[in-house]
Amino acid sequence: MRDSSGWLPTAYRSHTIGQVVEGGESLIGEEVTIAGYAETVRGRGAICFLMLRDGTGQIQAFLKKDNLDASLFDAIQSATRESTIRVTGNVAQKRAPKTAEGESPPPPEFEVSVTSGEVLAEASAPLPLGVTDEVNVGLDVRLDNRHLDLRRSHVNAMFQLRSKVLEYGREHLISEGFQEINTPKIIAAAAEGGTNLFPMKYFETDAYLSQSPQLYKQLAVLGGLERVFEIGPAFRAEKHDTYRHLNEFVSFDIEGAWMDDEDVMGVQERMIRHIWNEVASNDLALIDAINEYRASQGKEPVSVEVPSLPFPRIPYCEAIEIVKKGGGEIEWGDDIESHHCDIIASKYPGFHFIPRWPMSMKPFYIHHKEGEEGSDGGQLSRGFDLNFGRDEMTSGGAREHRVEVLEQNLKDMGLDPADFTFYTDGFRFGAPPHAGWGLGVARLLMVLTGAGNVREVVLFPRDRSRVTP
Ligand code: AMO
């Protein structure tokens, strides 16, 4: 439930339910108008108890047939669950339940004694999924009915946390001098390789949906904006069907001039610590709502342990050795896959960076690592990942800022430099060395909320089989 202490009255209510509940004694006898969803309607005959819930709280409304317009009383008494209702009435203290001798009385509770009201929209019955009573339905049913799923308190809590994570992340970056930018999502050239682009018709020409703000955030920095960040959608035409891949996801990106890979890893770990710190200080009620649900499902609670800095750095070469020693099959030059990450995570269970990947495994814009070679003699890069457990959270790195090297990298990776002149031209007139990263917001939320699937923490996920709702 959200804290609504500062919210102003609107056309439909004088108070939020949260304000009435919090206001308690100070509002006794005062007339309020509240609106919400009908959670339950109880009582037959001449009295009726309506449990009303909005996004900020829940409260009982008490209706007496004698005091009300008969048709209104009947309409509310027969209202289906989740119908929206507005009532006006006076705040009263609920009669305290009897307590046994020696038992301390419970804190006072309040109700609204209704004098008028209106059923705003009747809900169809039966509901496709339970909102307050727990009926186990699959993720697909939940996502098909996300509008109702969101009314469940632990789901609602996850999206409140999502908003908080973005707020605290933004707040931190701004405190380090980053400014927010918005880059185009309709693009002409691939940033992350040409195979997983969604093509689209753009008037008389062809275009694509952006896979990453990569090239544009770099251009912004080359142009002198120094430190930028963007929180925006990225589209990948990947045929994955996993718990952590979507075809549209929100990427939280930064780019900074005069920075290298180590500098931006520092920004990343400070930002994550700030987010965890703030959630631990302000938002534990949201975590409790999630844990209440987890307990009902027999799942371990999640806890917000603020990570200490610096996060461990396990260079790619060392990570390969850890996997080998742990019995995993892997060779230098292979990607580190989830089952390999499990082995690394048994030694480094929290956030950890994997820096210095082989240059051959990184995109054309990544800078090589001077004076160091991999065990096969191949060049190492200034590219890194941030992992938590078996999942990659972030990729990033220092960028190549010399245009001749960039053009060679493009050719080496089978791309045509002619398609990238809009980007490479940005490097021809003096380019500051720079670095950055891109963080998958849903992946970070999985860690914070204990969600086992990114779809849980994405409002309307887009995967191979889902483009609606
Ligand atoms: P990368 O392709 O690794 O790097 O993406 C960055 C982060 O975005 C998340 N992510 C995804 N999340 C959900 N579904 C997907 N299909 C998906 N693909 C990626 C991951 C990943 O770590 N331009 C670089 C970043 C940079 O160097 O600044 C990039 O896009 O959490």
Residues whose N, C-alpha, C, O or C-beta is under 5 A from the ligand:
A	BS01	AMO	Q211 S212 Q214 R236 R244 H245 L246 F249 I254 E392 M393 T394 S395 G396 G397 G436 W437 G438 L439 G440 R443
